[in-house]
């Protein structure tokens, strides 16, 4: 996870440079965020090729809006929000299975899963990995944004365009679903 | 952070298949878009200046051709205009210098914080 203060400071520096017309500042900024933004697009869309397209469209919006960005240190949140919007547009256009922040609640019972033998010996982390693979994409996204990217609830709400209370409760539900799954597999 | 949350973080990291070879091409495309945008911004900034200059010079030229006696008067007005603009320019420059002094102090603090953060890292 990136250190928040360092991230803000470096972003602030690079965005100011890019706003002033420095090509190298923009290139550094793009190199710095390309991979995390692609991962975000991929988590939202679930397809590699689409994630690249979404990211490309997001860069167009970023380039256009960069001069108007009033808080350069907040680039990360702003860029993630743009990627979320472009991905949502794509999901809506394609009539995708779930839009950002929607989707089913949780996990099936491990005993109902085909090929899933709860008695089969596995470590807790393996069990967690299996549970994550079965978690609906929108739920998994919340966990990624919170635990991997280090976003707070307020930031996630802004990125996903959802009320803070909704993000908080869905995050809690996703976490609880994983805990329940693990308890059931351990029984 | 609890043991469960640590484990969760570990399980979440790094299972997306990021393709490095596609990355470079897309990066260059983003930089190209930035370059194009900057060119447009520069054009939009300098076009009005160029247009006004051509207009003023064109008008003076036309007066000089049609009625040379008026040119002297016009040049006096133009000179007065230039003086006025220079005075405004100098006072603006002074204000900008004051503003820049404050901004450079802020910038200095930002650089110090950046260096501190990099050092901590």
Interface residues (C-beta under 8 A of the other chain):
Chain A: X3 X5 X6 X9 X10 X12 X13 X18 X21 X23 X26 X27 X30 X31 X34 X35 X38 X39 X42 X43 X48 X52 X55 X56 X59 X60 X62 X63 X64 X66 X67 X124 X125 X128 X129 X132 X140 X143 X144 X147 X148 X175 X178 X179
Chain B: X4 X5 X7 X8 X9 X10 X11 X12 X13 X16 X17 X18 X19 X22 X23 X26 X27 X29 X30 X31 X33 X34 X35 X37 X38 X41 X42 X110 X113 X114 X117 X118 X120 X121
